[in-house]
Amino acid sequence: MDHRQQDVFEFMADHDVKFVKFAFCDVFGRQKILSVLPSLLPKAFSDGIAVDAARIDGFYRPGDSEIFLFPDTATLSLLPWRPSHGRVARFYCDIRGEDGQQYAQDSRKLLRDAVEYARQRHVYVSFGAENDFYLFRTDEEGNPTDVPFDGAGYMDEAPEDRGEDVRRDICLTLEDMGIEPLSSHHISGPGQNRIDFEPGLALECADNVVTFRSVVKMMAVRNGLWASFAPKPIPDQAGSGFRIAMRPKKGSDSCADAFLAGIYRRAREMSVFFGSSEESYERLGQFGAPGEVSWADTGRASLLRRKKDGRIEISSPDGTANPYLAFALLLYAGVEGVEEDLPLPPQPPAAQRNPLPRSLQEARALCRESAFLKRLLPAEVLRAYAGGN
């Protein structure tokens, strides 16, 4: 037993942990949970805990029957909303196949591969995220309705903004779990909110995004509400985005321009990984969401935005994006731009710019045709997103 595992057992005893949740995501970034007793941890560390691969979206391939969850000791966290006696802890898990090898469709593994790919080329990137969500009222039985929690607008204050207390609960819970919120406020749509948090390394930030989505949903329910990360939950109102910020460096120097150029070149073919629902494409081109492949130094309506401090932002992703896959593809595309020393593309007149996909069907077709994506992703992941063989 290594010292990290021993530290885990001591942590469990010190905090009276009685249940442990093993967390992982399917290929669409939907979190899955398996609860075990702490007594099962030695087996989990040595042999993993078996799960039926055929029941997880995008995981099954002929010959698979089981996958095995191995807790990542670096991700141990208490769930603050659970009782203080008989507490509940949570790990994110690494996944292996029956052959003991890392499971090809594990999106955390795919992000690790991308980080290593960049590191070997001396490119290092930190990630940050802004997450939008709507709060809806629930009925007497706790089921979600289509009635927004309030009618407030951008950065309105209480009492028009009724989400202030819910956002406070979310931020305090995130702090208890080791995630530092930076800002929170009401945004354009009725019942629409935004919280962003401290940037970090790629895998840490992606884990934090998944945690964030879970915390938002839990705190909403505890306040008698329902949280939605859907891209366009109200047809005639602003959609909800998942804006991703990156700060790329090669060695100690910024390589933002070439990194941005690489993403710009691959943006259309990567689109289905930034928005995997039909609603995703109803959002684009409206209420400030980008509708075309563009970049700018100012203006949040551009697909890509370059900041003076070396940051790059992309604004097409939404809450249906798997953050691990989105970050991985952004790394590959950006590093490709750095490797080729791509110049920033000239910005043509708006009428001549390439549009982003107008539908999920178009985005899937672009994915199926992409040699770039076929080179990087397992066939099962591509099939899950794009269909086909």
N, C-alpha and C positions, 0 to 999 in steps of 0.2 A: 504493500500500500504506500503510495507516495504522500508527501506531506500535505498536498492540497486536499486529498481525500480525507486524511485525518482531520484537517481543519474543518471540513464539511461535517463530519460526525460530531466534533466538539460544538460547532455552531448549532446543530440540531438539538443537542442536549441543553445548551445554554439558553436557547430561545423556546424550549418546550414545543418543538415542532412535532406534530402528530400525523400530518399528511404532507406528501410531496407531489407536486404537479410537474410532469414532464411535458414540455411544450415543443412543438415543431410546426412547420407550415407545409401545406400542400403546394403544388407548383404555382397556384394563383395567390399565394401569400395569406391564405386563410389559416388562422391558428387552430391547431388541434391539441387536445389535452388528454393525457393519461394520468390518473391519480394512483399513487402507490403509498404504502406505509414505509417509514424510514428504514424498517428492518430489511427491505428489499434493495437498499442502496448498494451493499457489497456486491450482489449479483449484477446490478445495473452497471457498476464500474468495471466488472471483470468480463461479463458476457453480454451485456445489453438486455433490454426488455423487448420481447418480440411483439410486432404489430403486423396485421394483415395488409400487405402492400396493395392488394387488389381493390381495397376499399378507399384508397387515397387518390384523389384526382391527380392524374399525370404520373403516378408512381409505377403502376403495373406494366410489366412487359412479359412476353412469353418466357416461362421458366421461373419467374418470381413467385414466391409464396409468402415469405416473411421478410420484413426488415427489422433492424434492431436499433433501439434508441439508447444512446450513451450520453449521460448528463455531462454538459460542459461546466466544469467547476467554476469557471470565471463568471458565469451568469447567475449564480445563486442569489436569490432575492426573496424576502418575505413579502407576502401579499398583505398590505396594511389594512385592507377592509375585512380581513378575517379576524376571529376572536384572538385576544391576547393570550388566552390559555388554550392549549391544544392548537397551536398556530399552524399555518399553511405556508410552505416554501415552494419556490418554483425554480426550475432550471430550463434553459434552452438546451436542446439536445443535438448532438451529431448523429448521423444515420449511417449505418453500415448494412451491406447486404449479407446474404447467407455465407458468402465466401470470405467475410471478414474485411472486405475492402470498403472504402468510402462509397456511399451510394451515389451514383451518377446524377440522379434527379433531385438530390438534396440541394435546395437553393442556397443554404448557408455554405455548403461546400463549393458551389459554383461561384459565389462571391469571394470566398477565400482564394480560389484559383485565379480569379481576376486580379485580386490584390497582389498575389505573388507574381503574376505576369507583369504587372506594372512595376513592382519592386525590382525584378530582374533587369528592367530597363531604366532603373533609377528614377522612376516617376512615383511620387507620393501624393495622395489626394485625401483631404479631409472632407467630410460631408455634413451638411445640415439640412433641416427640413422644416417647412411650414405646412401645417395640416389643417384643412377646413372641414367643418362638419355642421350639420343641422341638428337642432333639438326640436322634437315633436312631442306634443301632448299624447297621453295614453288614455284608453277608455277605462271603465270601472274594473275590468279584468286584467288591466295592465298591458293590453295589446296596443301596438302603435296605431295612431291615427295619422291623417294627412294635415293636421292642424298645427302650424308652427307654434313654438312656445311664446314667441313675442312678435311684434311688428316693427322692431327697431331697425335702424339702418347703420351705415358705416360709422364705427367708433362712437355710437350713441352711448349715453350713460344711463344708469338706473334712475328712475324706475322704468323708462322705456325699454332698456336692456334688462331683461329678466334672467339672462344667463350668467350674470356676474358671479353669483354664489356657486353655481355649478362649475364654472371655470376655476374658481378658487379651490373647490374640493379636488378638481383634477390636478391642479398645480401642486397642491400640498401632498397629494398621493404620489405624484411623480417624484417629488423631492424625497419622500420616505423610501422610494425605490432606487434612489441614486441618480435620478435624471433631473437635470437642472433646467426648469423652464426659463425662457428669456422674456417673453411677452405674451399677453393674451388680450383679445378684444372682440367685440361684436363686429361682423363685417356686413356686406351689402344686403344679403337676403334676409327675410324675416326668420328669426330663430337661427341664423347662421353665425358661426363662431370660428375663431382661429387661435391656435396656440403654437408657438414654436419653442424649440429648446436648444440647449448648448450643442454646437457641432462636435464631431469626434471622428474617430477612425471609422472606416466603411462598415465593418461588421458590427461594431458597437452601435453606430447610428441606426443601422437597419434593425437590429434587435430592439432598439429604443422606439422606433416607429411602430413595430408590432405591439410592444408593451403599451405605448400611447393609445393606440386604437382600442385595446382591451380596457384600459383604465377609463377612457372616455365613455365607452358603452356601460361599464359597471357603475360609474358615478351618475350617469344619466338615470339608470334604473333606480338607483338608491334615492334619487330625487323625484321619482314618479314620472320620468320622462323616457324618451327613446332617442338615441343618437344614430344618425345616418351619415356614412361617408360616401353615399352614392354620388356620382358625378353631377346628376341633374334631377334631384328629388322633386323639385317643383318646376314644371315646364317653363313658366314665364318669369322665373327668377334666376339670379346668379347661380352658376354651378359651383361645385366645390372642387378645389384643386389640391394637389400634393406637390408643392414647389420644392425642387431639390437644388441646393446650393453646393458648389464644389470649389475647393481652393487647390489647384494642381501646382506642383513644383517638380522640376527636374533637378535633383540634387538640392541646392539651396536657392535656386533661381525660379522665378515664376515662368510657367510655360502656358499661360492661360490662353493666349491667342491661338496657338496651334492646337491645343486641347479642344477649344471651342470649335475650331474649324473641323476637327474630326467628328465631333458630335453633329455638327451642321450637315456634314455629308451623309451621315447614316440615319438622320432623324426620321425620315419617312418609313424606312424599312423596320425601324425599332418601335414604331408607334403602338403596335398591339400590346407590347410589354409595358407601356405607360398608361394604357387604358384598354381594359379587356372586356368592356360591355358596350352594348349599343348606345347606352346613355352617354358613354365617354365622348362619342362623336357628336351628340346633340349639344354637348357643352362647348365644344371648340368653335371659335369664331364669334362667340357671344359674350357680352358682359366682361370684356377685357381678356377673355381666354384666347390664346393664339389660334389663328386659322390657317397660317401659312408658315413655311420655313423661312425664318427671318432672325436677325440678331440686331442688337442695338446697345448703346451705352446707357440710354435712358428709355423709360417707357416700359411698363410691366406687361404691355400687350404683346411684346415680341416673344417668340418662342425661346430665344436665348438672349441673355442679358449679361454684358461684361461690366464689372465694377472696377473702380480704380484701385482697390486693395488686392486685386488679383483673383477675386471671386468670379465664378460663373454661375448663373441660375438658369434652369430650364423650367418652363411653366406649363407644359402640356400634360404631365402626369396627373393622375387623380387617385382617389382612394381605392380603386380596383387594382392598382399596380402592386405587384409583389416587390417590396423594397430591395430585397436581396438581388433579384434578377435585374431590376431597373438600375441599381448601382453597378452591378457587374457589367452590363452592356454599356453604360456610360463610361466606365473605366476602359473597356476594350476600344470603344470608338475614339475616346479622347487620346489614349496612348497611341493609337494608330496615327492620329493627326500629328502628335509630337514626333514619332518615329520618322514620318515623312516630311516633317517640317512644313506642314501645310500653312499657307498664308490665309489670313481672314478673307473670306469671299467678298467680292463687291456686292453691295446691296442694290439689286435692280428695283425699278419702280414697282409699286405694289401690284399692279395689274400683271406683271411678268413673273412674280414669285411663285415657286412651287407650292401648291396647297398641301396642307396636311390631309390625311385620309378623311373622307366625308362620311364613312360608315365603317362599322366593324368588319363587314365583308371585304371592303377595299383594304383595310389594314391587314387582315389575314392573308390576302392575296400577295401583298408586298412582302410579308414575312415568308411565305412559301417560296417566293422567287429570290430570296436573299442568300447569296453565297456567303456573305459575312456571317449571318446568323447560323447557317448550316455548319460552318467551320467551328463555331464556339459552343453550341448548345446540343445536348443529347436529343436524339430523334423523338423521344417520348415527350420532352418538354415542348419541342416545336409542334408536335402533333396536337398537344393539348391546347396550344394557343391558336394555331393556324389551321387545324384540321388536315385532311389529306393523308397520304401514306408516309 
